[in-house]
Amino acid sequence: MKYYLIVGEASGDLHASHLMQSLKNLDANAQFRFFGGDLMKAVGGTCVRHYRDLAYMGFVPVLLHLPTILRNMQMCKDDIVSWQPDCVILVDYPGFNLKIAKFVKSKTNIPVYYYISPKIWAWKEYRIKNIKRDVDELFSILPFEVDFFEGKHHYPIHYVGNPTAAEVREFLFETKSEEFSSSLKIIALLAGSRQQEIKDNLPAMLEAVKPYETDYQIILAGAPGIAPDYYAQFIEGENVQIVYNQTYDLLSKAHAALVTSGTATLETCLFRVPQVVCYKLPLPVIADYVRRHLIKVKYVSLVNLIADREVVTELLGRTFTVDRIRCELDKILSGPARSAMLKGYEEVSRRLGDQIAPDNAANIIIEKIKRI
């Protein structure tokens, strides 16, 4: 069968590549075309557009690149119609993917499956109308989403397990990392996967860890798709080491971490590394107002959302300062705050369960296609 996948960032490339492999394991004749990345390329198929050409965030960057975004969207629509896949599989990235879903549903008979559901429980809940209208099957990787979609909006979904949890378990089982042998304990910096996130967060992180440079090794995880030259402007002259494509190795050895909110917060939790979540927001006063009055959830990190309580400290808006980051980091290097956070991590792991998300999703997708 023919599968068309669309992702918009590094984490989507990772999760989609595993889903593709699961589909190949079940379907010996699987063919793939995709808007994706290098990990998807490694599985096989044709990469029509790399996610680097899609990953614009924020009002101004999107506005400046609007012609490119629109060209990419039209290319995607035309390519789907031309190739006529047995299904379209969307992976997160709702701003782009929900528009593609609307087009596919209105202009073709191709089923639309959404793997890693849009986080409309946090922002833009009105998108549920689009999802109900345009998405045939929705696959969730967060257990609390079941109640949101099914209980609140009466839209049945599939909780297939959490792929990040499975990926970390597999890494810990199979890998004996010797990459970071050092007499010093490691403080890891995970400053985001996009240039704007890195620009906003990394300078404060670097400043916050300066007092620890003698007693700890400071290591920055380079994000896939971000060129070394981009990092150079921030880390030149700093006592920090940067590594690429070794985030899991780094986390398996880290003693503590400063993490920009996103999938990285959950990965850090699953490696049992105490962390401070740091996310600088433009215009902090306005950002605080938006968070209090417009965003529908109490937390921004996946760790706290899954636990439904504050397990990790989140520094956003006016609380995002170098002094506060340093203070919270100091608390988790040793002592009761560190122990309490590690105990909370165990709760998060239990709630996620041990299902294999890509295998479950692949099984359902293939069965659904066969019934068409």
Beta strands, then each sheet from edge to edge (+ up, - down):
strand 1: 2-6
strand 2: 31-36
strand 3: 46-50
strand 4: 87-91
strand 5: 112-115
strand 6: 137-140
strand 7: 158-159
strand 8: 185-190
strand 9: 216-222
strand 10: 241-244
strand 11: 254-259
strand 12: 275-279
strand 13: 313-316
sheet 1: 3+ 2+ 1+ 4+ 5+ 6+ 7+
sheet 2: 10+ 9+ 8+ 11+ 12+ 13+
end
